[in-house]
Amino acid sequence: MRRSKFELAISIARQRSLQILLLIAFFYAFFIFYEFPFVSRRIYPPSGGAATAAVLATEEETDLNYAPVRPFKESLRLSQSAAPRHHPDISHRRRSSSVVSGLIFNPPPQLVDGNFSELHKSARDAWEVGRKLFEELRSRMASAPSDENRTDEKCLHSIMINGKDFMKGGRVMILPCGLTLGSHITLVAKPYRAHAEHDPKISILKDGDEAVMVSQFMMELQGLKTVDGEDPPRILHFNPRLKGDWSGRPVIEQNTCYRMQWGTAQRCEGWKSRADEETVDGLVKCEKWIRDDHNHSEESKTTWWLNRLIGRKKKVSIEWPYPFVEDKLFVLTLSAGLEGYHVNVDGRHVTSFPYRTSFVLEDATGLSVNGDLDVQSIFAASLPSSHPSFSPQRSLELLPEWQALPLPDGPVELFIGILSAGNHFAERMAVRKSWMESVRKSPNIVARFFVALHGRKDVNLELKKELEYFGDIVIVPYVDSYDLVVLKTVAICEYGFRAVKAKYIMKCDDDTFVRVKFVMKEIKKIPVNKSLYVGNINYYHKPLRHGKWAVTYEVKESTALVLDVAHEF
């Protein structure tokens, strides 16, 4: 009897366990179908199944087909009467391509009142300057590039200059072809002793003080050929402040400046960068040095040597002093890495500064050193032997077979917008000679490069020649900047909708190889009553607030740029 009750209890427990497991499985399945709806669509396709599937041909199969017009409020449906199965030669049914994006920047009301963010200001300035540059190109009023701006000048592998010649040259060393990966500049100099300044720029006079003792110098990489008629951009501003900083301590400040607009400064104040902070080529942005409130540097060094002599395994950290001392000679080496600039002083790494957007190494065509510094000599080595990006004469092949066809009169199935930079002549040519060849063979696929204007007029002039010959470039009239790359993306959507009337719009970069046949094959799988969005979708991704790809709260609030689309200028 007892045994039967025991077995009954076990049977009931098993049944309850099975019920609980089934209930958990049900909730799990419900969660999967709710969070990832594409799973349910794969298991249970829409009613009608294969009968309602869109029949979209590949580029080989659509030589004699036209894509239908996309309706305004619902997904595009293919119609048997969209176009005749056989039609005459398509060459006479093409129209000229628009070479300018129809995107227009309309500033929001707060911009007019002066209450705007850095992003708003950057967009406004880039748009205004770009508009002027484009007007010059369109009216053919742009002057021919001067000898100073020509890129066929001799590029030196290394340059050496002494202090006297450097002073005679206006305290600027010319780097004819800029820098490249691995280039390095060595500066041998000695800081002057601090002097009194009655109007300091880096500090604030306290009550009763008439002057502040200041000792600082500025070493800058400048884009001497980037702009005309205005101050050159400071691609790197390296500013050691031995004395006189508002903090009261020796610091090193680094920054960039373009069109009198300074970026966010990177200050090294004696503390080592946090462990969770991004590095530059594996090096920290700021190394640690002894601050004014530390007075045990010699003790640390002595202890370290003593521990080595007696064989202790306990690690003792060494604290180095601030790398610059008044009236003391130093050797500084600035090198160009993969992710940024690195500064070593007397053989020790001091700081690293990540590359800022809108600048490339070849733009750094001048080195300026100013301030309280006695320059002994400057040596630059591992310089580029030629311009790595801007060499259209060697990159472009002006052959009719690479020219793009005009836009079709009717709508197309796929429009591919390719993001590119003004000086990427070689990249665009590689695309034309590779996967874009299959685009030219199909009447239902169109591809265009979307390029913003470059800061250098000679680059824009060469870009205009390339545009006129190949006919596959659309100009977005603003000065190019990575921070504003979203404008190109919006321009691609606007052009694909208004000018091309495409069913699907695709965006890629000029270093991407597009398998057009595979893309069309995937499109063919989409039901007629469904829209399509393809990308690396992360459903649970949160915006980054720190690091290289951070989107700060200020930027988040300022992304409400009013972008109006209209007809071309």
C-alpha positions as a printed Julia matrix, in Angstrom:
569×3 Matrix{Float64}:
  0.0    0.0     0.0
  2.76   2.33    0.97
  4.61   1.4    -2.19
  1.62   2.22   -4.41
  1.18   5.61   -2.74
  4.87   6.31   -3.24
  4.66   5.41   -6.94
  1.54   7.52   -7.31
  3.31  10.5    -5.77
  6.24  10.04   -8.14
  3.87   9.8   -11.12
  2.1   13.01  -10.12
  5.45  14.78   -9.65
  6.58  13.66  -13.09
  3.37  14.89  -14.68
  3.74  18.28  -12.99
  7.37  18.51  -14.09
  6.33  17.7   -17.65
  3.59  20.31  -17.52
  6.05  22.92  -16.23
  8.53  22.08  -19.01
  5.8   22.34  -21.63
  4.72  25.68  -20.21
  8.3   26.98  -20.3
  8.7   25.75  -23.89
  5.47  27.54  -24.86
  6.62  30.85  -23.36
 10.03  30.47  -25.0
  8.47  29.87  -28.41
  6.14  32.83  -27.9
  9.13  35.03  -26.98
 11.08  33.95  -30.07
  8.15  34.59  -32.43
  7.4   37.95  -30.81
 10.95  39.31  -30.67
 12.07  37.89  -34.03
  9.1   38.05  -36.38
 11.13  36.92  -39.37
 11.28  33.44  -37.77
  7.5   33.12  -37.94
  7.53  34.33  -41.53
 10.05  31.63  -42.45
  7.95  28.89  -40.75
  4.51  30.24  -41.78
  4.77  32.15  -45.05
  2.02  34.59  -46.04
 -1.18  33.16  -47.41
 -0.84  32.2   -51.0
  2.78  31.18  -50.54
  4.44  30.79  -53.86
  1.51  32.29  -55.7
  2.14  35.72  -54.18
  5.95  35.65  -54.31
  7.48  38.52  -56.26
  9.2   37.33  -59.4
 12.22  39.61  -59.7
 14.76  38.68  -62.31
 18.51  38.86  -62.0
 20.59  41.16  -64.15
 20.91  38.48  -66.84
 17.18  37.75  -66.83
 15.96  41.35  -66.93
 17.57  42.58  -70.11
 14.15  42.98  -71.75
 12.04  43.92  -68.71
 11.16  47.19  -67.07
 10.43  47.55  -63.38
  6.98  48.89  -62.46
  6.33  52.24  -60.84
  6.36  52.24  -57.04
  3.03  53.36  -55.49
  2.99  55.98  -52.77
  1.29  54.21  -49.87
  1.82  50.49  -50.31
  4.54  48.09  -51.3
  5.38  47.68  -54.95
  3.58  44.87  -56.76
  4.76  43.48  -60.04
  2.23  43.58  -62.83
  2.18  41.5   -65.93
  1.41  44.65  -67.89
  4.17  46.74  -66.35
  6.15  46.65  -69.57
  6.08  44.75  -72.83
  8.07  41.57  -72.99
  9.72  42.78  -76.18
 10.57  46.35  -76.85
 12.87  48.26  -79.18
 16.4   49.22  -78.37
 16.58  50.94  -74.97
 19.24  53.46  -75.97
 16.73  56.07  -77.08
 14.7   55.66  -73.87
 17.43  57.06  -71.65
 17.65  60.55  -70.22
 20.58  62.61  -68.98
 21.69  62.03  -65.42
 21.47  64.72  -62.8
 24.96  65.52  -61.51
 23.87  67.4   -58.38
 21.94  66.08  -55.43
 18.56  67.68  -54.82
 19.27  67.87  -51.1
 18.9   71.31  -49.5
 19.93  72.3   -45.99
 17.25  74.37  -44.28
 18.45  75.48  -40.83
 16.0   75.01  -37.96
 14.65  78.13  -36.18
 17.1   77.87  -33.28
 20.01  78.29  -35.69
 18.73  81.67  -36.74
 18.57  82.79  -33.12
 22.13  81.65  -32.46
 21.12  78.79  -30.16
 22.71  75.82  -31.92
 25.01  72.87  -31.18
 28.42  72.09  -32.63
 26.84  69.59  -35.03
 24.38  72.18  -36.31
 27.17  74.7   -36.71
 29.4   72.21  -38.49
 26.6   71.29  -40.9
 25.78  74.92  -41.59
 29.4   75.92  -42.23
 30.08  72.88  -44.42
 26.97  73.58  -46.46
 27.69  77.29  -46.95
 31.32  76.76  -47.96
 30.39  73.83  -50.18
 27.73  75.9   -51.91
 30.29  78.57  -52.78
 32.78  76.0   -54.05
 30.11  74.36  -56.18
 29.0   77.67  -57.65
 32.6   78.31  -58.7
 32.81  74.92  -60.37
 29.47  75.24  -62.12
 30.2   78.69  -63.5
 33.73  77.64  -64.51
 35.08  80.54  -62.49
 37.46  78.44  -60.42
 40.98  79.53  -61.15
 43.55  77.01  -62.24
 45.6   75.6   -59.37
 48.78  77.49  -58.67
 52.22  75.93  -58.8
 52.16  75.76  -55.02
 49.08  73.55  -55.04
 50.12  71.23  -57.85
 50.65  67.63  -56.9
 53.36  66.87  -59.47
 56.03  68.68  -57.43
 58.94  66.67  -56.15
 58.27  64.6   -53.06
 61.24  64.24  -50.71
 61.75  61.09  -48.65
 63.36  63.07  -45.82
 63.92  66.72  -44.88
 66.35  68.24  -42.38
 66.55  71.87  -41.28
 68.53  73.65  -38.55
 67.18  76.21  -36.14
 68.48  79.28  -37.99
 67.02  78.25  -41.34
 63.79  77.33  -39.6
 63.53  80.84  -38.14
 64.27  82.41  -41.52
 61.48  80.36  -43.08
 58.88  81.85  -40.75
 59.07  78.96  -38.25
 57.4   76.63  -40.76
 58.82  73.48  -42.37
 57.23  72.61  -45.72
 56.29  68.96  -46.26
 55.63  68.92  -50.04
 53.6   65.7   -50.15
 52.36  65.56  -46.59
 52.76  62.51  -44.4
 51.99  58.83  -44.73
 51.71  55.84  -42.44
 55.05  55.46  -40.62
 56.25  59.03  -41.18
 58.01  60.61  -38.21
 59.28  64.06  -37.29
 62.0   64.67  -34.7
 62.31  68.04  -32.98
 65.35  69.01  -30.9
 64.68  72.14  -28.85
 64.92  73.82  -25.46
 62.05  75.63  -23.67
 62.65  79.2   -22.55
 62.2   80.2   -18.96
 58.8   81.48  -17.93
 58.0   85.12  -18.61
 55.3   87.45  -17.34
 52.17  87.85  -19.45
 49.64  90.55  -18.65
 46.98  89.1   -20.95
 47.38  85.33  -20.79
 45.28  83.23  -23.15
 45.57  80.01  -21.17
 44.88  81.36  -17.68
 42.82  83.9   -15.78
 44.36  86.69  -13.71
 43.43  86.52  -10.05
 42.4   89.58   -8.09
 45.41  91.75   -7.41
 47.67  90.01   -9.94
 49.01  92.04  -12.83
 50.68  89.17  -14.72
 51.02  85.39  -14.89
 54.26  83.53  -15.42
 53.88  81.58  -18.67
 56.06  79.07  -20.52
 54.47  77.12  -23.37
 55.0   76.22  -27.01
 52.82  74.98  -29.88
 53.81  72.41  -32.49
 51.23  72.1   -35.27
 50.7   70.03  -38.39
 48.96  72.37  -40.82
 47.13  71.84  -44.09
 48.85  74.58  -46.07
 47.31  73.45  -49.39
 43.87  72.53  -48.13
 42.23  75.95  -48.37
 42.92  79.24  -50.11
 42.64  82.76  -48.73
 42.23  81.79  -45.07
 44.11  80.31  -42.14
 45.19  76.73  -42.83
 43.52  74.01  -40.74
 45.43  72.71  -37.75
 45.4   68.98  -38.35
 47.27  68.47  -35.06
 47.73  71.11  -32.36
 50.26  69.92  -29.74
 50.53  72.41  -26.88
 52.72  71.64  -23.82
 52.11  74.2   -21.07
 55.0   74.16  -18.62
 53.63  77.1   -16.64
 50.62  79.36  -16.86
 47.78  76.9   -17.45
 44.51  77.74  -15.67
 44.82  74.53  -13.64
 48.07  75.71  -12.07
 49.88  72.52  -13.15
 51.95  71.53  -16.22
 49.71  69.97  -18.85
 49.73  68.91  -22.5
 46.74  69.89  -24.61
 46.0   68.54  -28.1
 43.29  69.52  -30.52
 42.34  70.24  -34.14
 40.99  73.39  -35.77
 39.25  73.85  -39.11
 37.92  77.19  -40.36
 38.5   78.74  -36.94
 36.37  76.05  -35.27
 38.23  74.18  -32.53
 37.33  70.61  -31.69
 37.18  69.02  -28.25
 40.56  69.3   -26.54
 42.41  66.26  -25.22
 44.21  67.28  -22.02
 46.91  65.23  -20.32
 47.27  66.47  -16.73
 49.55  63.9   -15.16
 47.06  61.07  -14.72
 47.27  57.94  -16.86
 44.3   57.24  -19.09
 41.65  54.98  -17.61
 41.84  51.27  -18.29
 38.42  51.31  -20.01
 39.32  54.26  -22.26
 40.04  53.61  -25.91
 43.67  53.32  -26.95
 45.48  54.49  -30.07
 47.37  51.68  -31.78
 47.43  49.94  -28.4
 48.94  52.97  -26.61
 47.18  55.08  -23.99
 46.24  58.64  -24.83
 47.96  60.05  -21.73
 50.85  58.62  -19.74
 51.32  59.36  -16.06
 53.86  61.81  -14.7
 54.61  63.21  -11.26
 52.2   65.93  -10.25
 52.84  68.8    -7.85
 51.19  66.93   -4.98
 53.59  63.98   -5.35
 57.1   64.24   -3.91
 58.37  60.67   -3.87
 59.78  60.29   -7.34
 63.41  59.77   -6.32
 62.31  57.4    -3.59
 60.38  55.32   -6.14
 63.38  55.08   -8.48
 65.74  54.19   -5.64
 63.36  51.58   -4.31
 62.98  50.1    -7.78
 66.75  49.71   -8.25
 67.16  48.33   -4.74
 64.5   45.71   -5.33
 66.23  44.64   -8.51
 69.58  44.25   -6.69
 68.2   42.15   -3.86
 65.99  40.12   -6.16
 62.57  41.1    -4.91
 59.74  40.1    -7.21
 57.35  42.76   -6.02
 56.76  45.25   -8.79
 57.38  48.89   -7.99
 56.05  51.44  -10.47
 58.28  54.24  -11.71
 56.89  57.76  -11.89
 58.51  60.01  -14.42
 58.54  63.8   -14.25
 56.78  66.12  -16.68
 58.67  65.63  -19.98
 59.53  69.31  -20.55
 61.71  71.45  -18.28
 62.62  75.11  -18.68
 66.05  75.7   -20.17
 66.64  71.95  -20.68
 67.18  70.31  -24.07
 64.72  67.61  -25.18
 64.25  65.33  -28.2
 60.62  64.92  -29.32
 59.51  62.43  -31.97
 56.08  62.65  -33.57
 55.09  59.54  -35.56
 52.03  58.72  -37.67
 50.44  55.4   -36.75
 47.48  53.48  -38.06
 44.94  55.09  -35.71
 46.61  58.35  -34.69
 49.71  60.34  -33.83
 52.19  59.26  -31.16
 54.55  61.56  -29.24
 57.73  60.31  -27.58
 60.0   62.59  -25.57
 63.56  61.5   -24.77
 62.71  57.95  -25.77
 59.57  57.62  -23.61
 55.98  57.55  -24.83
 54.08  60.57  -23.52
 50.8   60.84  -25.4
 48.83  59.6   -28.4
 46.16  61.52  -30.29
 43.6   59.7   -32.49
 43.02  60.97  -36.0
 40.13  63.39  -36.3
 37.62  63.26  -39.12
 37.91  65.52  -42.19
 41.71  65.21  -42.26
 44.08  62.73  -43.9
 47.84  62.39  -43.54
 48.6   63.77  -46.98
 46.92  67.07  -46.02
 49.62  67.74  -43.37
 51.9   69.75  -45.68
 53.46  72.05  -43.08
 54.99  71.85  -39.59
 54.78  75.0   -37.48
 56.53  75.5   -34.12
 55.83  78.65  -32.11
 55.99  79.84  -28.54
 58.63  79.87  -25.82
 61.01  77.47  -27.53
 64.56  77.59  -28.88
 64.54  75.23  -31.89
 67.87  73.53  -32.59
 66.93  71.26  -35.51
 64.02  69.4   -37.12
 64.26  66.15  -39.04
 61.38  64.54  -40.98
 61.75  61.06  -42.48
 59.76  58.21  -44.09
 57.79  60.8   -46.06
 55.65  59.71  -49.02
 57.37  59.58  -52.39
 54.1   60.47  -54.13
 50.58  61.53  -53.25
 48.84  58.31  -52.13
 45.25  59.3   -52.98
 45.24  62.37  -55.21
 46.82  61.17  -58.45
 44.01  61.18  -61.02
 46.4   61.15  -63.97
 47.66  57.72  -62.91
 44.36  56.35  -61.58
 41.74  57.29  -64.16
 41.41  55.43  -67.46
 39.45  57.63  -69.85
 37.94  54.87  -71.97
 34.36  54.86  -73.33
 33.75  51.34  -72.0
 33.8   52.66  -68.4
 31.27  55.43  -69.03
 27.85  55.13  -67.37
 24.64  55.01  -69.35
 22.12  57.83  -68.87
 19.19  57.22  -66.57
 16.31  55.18  -68.04
 13.04  56.95  -68.75
 11.15  54.44  -66.65
 11.75  53.31  -63.08
 14.36  50.68  -62.19
 14.43  47.78  -59.76
 17.65  48.58  -57.92
 19.57  51.81  -57.36
 23.03  51.58  -55.74
 24.44  54.74  -54.15
 28.18  54.56  -53.48
 29.7   56.79  -50.8
 33.02  58.22  -51.94
 35.43  61.05  -51.12
 36.58  63.69  -53.56
 40.17  62.46  -53.79
 39.28  58.74  -54.1
 39.99  58.63  -57.83
 41.64  55.2   -57.68
 38.81  53.67  -55.63
 36.13  54.86  -58.05
 38.08  53.59  -61.03
 38.44  50.16  -59.41
 34.66  49.99  -58.92
 34.0   50.93  -62.57
 36.31  48.18  -63.79
 34.92  45.49  -61.48
 31.37  44.96  -60.23
 29.87  48.09  -61.85
 30.4   46.46  -65.25
 27.41  44.18  -64.55
 25.34  47.26  -63.68
 26.02  48.85  -67.06
 24.71  45.73  -68.79
 21.31  45.84  -67.1
 18.58  48.39  -67.86
 16.97  47.8   -64.45
 19.97  48.6   -62.24
 21.63  52.01  -61.8
 24.7   52.9   -59.73
 26.1   56.34  -58.91
 28.91  57.71  -56.74
 27.89  60.33  -54.17
 30.73  62.74  -53.48
 30.89  65.88  -51.35
 33.25  68.71  -52.23
 36.87  68.67  -51.14
 38.57  71.55  -49.33
 41.2   71.79  -52.08
 40.16  73.48  -55.31
 42.51  71.42  -57.47
 40.84  68.22  -56.24
 37.41  69.65  -57.09
 38.59  70.65  -60.56
 39.82  67.11  -61.26
 36.59  65.74  -59.8
 34.6   67.9   -62.23
 36.57  66.51  -65.19
 35.95  62.98  -63.96
 32.24  63.69  -63.55
 31.88  65.13  -67.05
 33.61  62.18  -68.69
 32.2   59.16  -66.84
 28.76  60.56  -65.96
 28.39  58.4   -62.82
 29.0   60.97  -60.06
 26.43  62.95  -58.09
 27.75  65.99  -56.2
 26.39  66.67  -52.71
 27.26  70.39  -52.34
 28.87  70.58  -48.91
 32.49  70.31  -47.72
 33.15  66.67  -46.93
 33.27  65.58  -43.3
 32.83  62.17  -41.7
 30.61  63.72  -39.05
 28.18  64.73  -41.81
 28.3   61.5   -43.84
 24.6   61.07  -43.02
 23.91  63.85  -45.55
 25.25  61.61  -48.31
 23.0   58.78  -47.13
 19.95  61.05  -47.23
 21.04  62.3   -50.66
 21.19  58.7   -51.93
 17.62  58.08  -50.77
 16.4   61.36  -52.27
 18.1   60.7   -55.62
 16.95  57.1   -55.77
 13.34  58.12  -55.1
 13.03  61.3   -57.17
 15.54  61.0   -60.02
 15.8   57.23  -60.54
 12.4   56.1   -59.2
 13.92  52.87  -57.94
 12.03  50.06  -56.28
 14.96  49.22  -53.98
 17.79  51.52  -52.84
 21.15  50.2   -51.67
 24.02  52.1   -50.03
 27.66  51.01  -49.97
 31.2   52.44  -49.84
 33.73  52.77  -52.64
 35.85  50.01  -51.09
 32.97  47.5   -51.24
 32.56  44.76  -53.83
 28.85  44.28  -54.52
 27.69  40.9   -55.81
 24.83  42.32  -57.82
 23.51  38.95  -58.94
 23.34  37.72  -55.34
 21.57  40.91  -54.21
 18.92  40.5   -56.9
 18.53  36.84  -55.98
 17.82  37.77  -52.36
 15.35  40.46  -53.42
 13.48  37.85  -55.42
 12.66  35.98  -52.2
 10.7   38.88  -50.69
  6.89  38.58  -50.81
  5.1   41.23  -52.81
  3.32  42.67  -49.76
  6.47  43.09  -47.7
  9.12  45.76  -47.6
 12.82  44.97  -47.35
 15.56  46.26  -45.07
 18.9   44.47  -45.13
 21.78  45.24  -42.8
 23.59  44.14  -39.68
 20.63  44.6   -37.33
 21.25  44.46  -33.59
 17.88  44.53  -31.85
 19.31  45.18  -28.39
 22.13  47.6   -29.24
 22.37  50.76  -27.17
 24.01  54.01  -28.32
 27.63  54.42  -27.28
 28.22  57.44  -25.05
 32.01  57.06  -24.83
 34.79  56.16  -27.23
 35.54  56.7   -30.91
 31.99  55.99  -32.14
 30.22  57.77  -29.29
 26.95  59.65  -29.77
 26.72  62.11  -26.91
 23.45  63.43  -25.55
 24.25  66.83  -27.09
 24.68  65.25  -30.52
 21.52  63.21  -29.98
 19.49  66.34  -29.34
 21.04  68.18  -32.26
 20.36  65.53  -34.9
 17.03  67.17  -35.7
 18.58  68.87  -38.71
 15.91  70.01  -41.08
 16.83  68.45  -44.4
 14.45  69.37  -47.18
 14.56  67.68  -50.54
 13.83  69.72  -53.62
 14.79  69.88  -57.24
 18.41  70.37  -58.18
 19.93  73.81  -57.98
